[in-house]
Amino acid sequence: MRTGAHTQYDLQVHIVWLTKYRKKILKYKIAKRLKALLIQGCSAKNITIIKGNIQLDYVHILISIPTSLSVAQVMQYLKGRSSKKLQEEFPSLRKQFWGQHMWATGYFCRLVGTVTNEMV
């Protein structure tokens, strides 16, 4: 449970997004750097990472977000920042993905949580 000035909340969101063209590029140094970027980005926006998994061509992440952010804002930030940084640091990615679009358009998200009978 997280708290704000006048709120108590637990907004957990399961999100999955893919690399463009399902290219299997998220391995070794790239996956390690992506993990670090996601941790840094989430920390900067007060987002808690509960679980995460980076596969060769997609990312699964379960996060707890503050009430001040929408899922769309979170995804725009995480995908945009990670794509830009990874392509700057790994020139091989820049050759594969022109226009700084490393991630496929869109994402899957599902709100995860439990309902209690208690009123706060």
N, C-alpha and C positions, 0 to 999 in steps of 0.2 A: 504494500500500500504506500502510495506517495502522497505528500501533502503540499498544498499551496497556501496562499494567504487565507483563503476562506473555503478551501476545498480539500477533499480526500478523494483520490482516484487511483485506478489501476487500469490504464489503457494499454493492453498488450496487443500487438499487431504482428502477425506472421506474414512476411513479405518474401516473394521470390522474383528475381529478375534474371534475364538471360543476356549472354553476349550476342552481339549482332551476328547474324548468319549462323548462330550456334557454334561459332568457332571455339575449339577446345584450347584456349590460351591461358586459362587460369591455373597455372602449375608453377612449381618451384618458386623462384624469386618473385614472380608476378603475384602469385597467390599470397605469399608472405607479406608483400608490400600492400596489397589490397586489404588484407586483414588489419594491418597497422593503420591504414587510411580510414577504414570504417570505424575503428576504435577511436581514433582522434576526432573524426567528424561527429560521431555520436556524443562524445564527451563535450565537445564545444557547444552542442545544442541541447544539453541536458537530457539526452536520450540514453536509457539504460539498455545494454545488450544482454539479453537473458541467455540466448543460445544462438549459435551461428554455424554455418557450414558452407565452405566454398568448394564447389565441384569444378570440373574442367570447363564447363560452359554455362554455369549458372550459380547463383548465390541464394541460399536460404538464410533468413535471419528472423529471429523472434526478438522484438524490442518493446520496451515500455516508453511511450512518448508522453511529454507534458501536454496539458490541455491547450496550451497556446499554439501548438503546431498541428497542422493537418497531415495526413498521410502523404498527400500530394506534395506538400512543401518538403517533407522529410526525404521523399524519393528524388525530387528535383535536386536537392542539395547533395545527397549521397552519390547519386549516379553522375551528376555533373562534375562534382569535385574529384571523384575517383577517376573518371575518364580523363579529365584534363591532366591530373598529376601522373597517372600511369603512362600516358602517351608522351609526356615530357621526359620521364625517366627511362622509358624503354622505347628507343627509336624503332625497333621492329614492329611495335604495335601501331605506330604512326603510319607505317607503310601498308598495313593491313586494313586500317580504318581511317578513311579520309574524312575531313570535316569534323574531326574530334567526336565522332559518334561511335563509341566502342560498345555501348549497350543497345540492345533491341528496344524498340519503342514499347512503352507500357510496362506493366508489372502485375503480379497477382498479389492480393492482400486479403487477409481474413482477420477480423477482430476476434481475439481469444479472451476468454474470461469466464468468471463464475458470477452467478447472481446470488446475493444473500438476502435474507429477509430483514436484516437489520437496517434501520434508518440512522443516518449519521446526524 
